[in-house]
Amino acid sequence: MRNRKGFTLMEVLVASAIAGLVITGGFRLIAMSYKLMSEIESERQLISAAREVWLRFRTDENMPDNGTDDKKNFSWQTERDSIPVDDYELEFKRVTVTIADGRSTVIYVAQ
């Protein structure tokens, strides 16, 4: 029996290929995580802006229908609408809130 002191070329190639796949997969996971974290942060900012606009409409009678908040980098636009409910007309405001990166959401504020 021969006394081996190292790895064969085939063993080194297979090990290198496996290591390359693992490293490539790791970098891809890291890149996807950064992208997902930025999307989550943007969504959090959008929800926060929508919540603040909704609270302003509910608490401030003089809240303008359209405007911007330069400190927090968001804007809103309002459309008045109504729907018939039995013998009553339900009036509400459809408010589109947009943050700095262009994402927007719609909230509804009853009058």
C-alpha positions, 0 to 999 in steps of 0.5 A: 500500500502506498503512503499518501502525503496529500490530496489528489488533483480531483479532490482539490478541484471538487473541494474548490468547486464546493467552496465557491458555491458556498461563498457565492450563495453567501454573498447572494444572501447578503445582497438580498438581505440588504435589499430587503432591509431597505424595502422594509425601511421604506415601508416603515417610513410610508406607514409612519407618514400615513399614520401621521397624516391620518392623525392630523386629519382626525385632530386638526380641523384646519388640516389642508387637503394637499401639502408636504411635510419638509421635515419628514419628507412626505406629501399628501393629496386629498380627494373627497368622495362618498358612497350611499349606505341605505338612506345615508350618504357616507362622506370621506376623504381619500388621501394619497400619502407619498414619501421621498422615494416615490412610494405611496399609499392611500388612507381613508378619513371619515368626515 
